[in-house]
Amino acid sequence: MKIVIQRVSSASVEIEGKTVGKIGKGYLVLLGIGHEDNEKTCDRFLSKLLKMRIFEDENGKTNLSLFDVSGELLIVSQFTLYADLKGQNRPGFTKAAGPEEAERLYDYFVCEARKSVQKVETGEFGADMKVSLTNDGPFTIVLDETQV
């Protein structure tokens, strides 16, 4: 699993000109699922995501969690996080999970997030989406297996 987390003041996803997901202060989460991932992988990554303290406190220190700021989540499936360009210019995606398994685990991740976070919005799995965001900071973190 690979996740790109962007701390945002707002973010949204459009499909064919229609907004399907929109949040205020929180995280835009780009979620890539590999062929070796499972529910336990989702649980570990979600736990790390929810425990991160990357919002500023009253002293300007990144010391507050998503819960501390009543933050929201926008979770977007992003298989291209598994792009492999080694020895080539056209990316390969052989390490990404197949569409059926990836969608199942994406849905699981979102469902589990909704158990803890008051507002969780999504894109649409497999759709051509337009993602807009106002990155707060900018502050972007990439999580992979080496960090959870």
ABEGO torsion letter per residue (X at the ends): XBBBBBBBABBBBBBGGBBABBBBBEBBBBBBBBAABBAAAAAAAAAAAAABBABBBAAGBBABBAAAAGBBBBBBBBAAAABBABGBABBBAAABBBAAAAAAAAAAAAAAAAAABABBBBBBBGBBBBBBBBBBOBBBBBBBAAAX
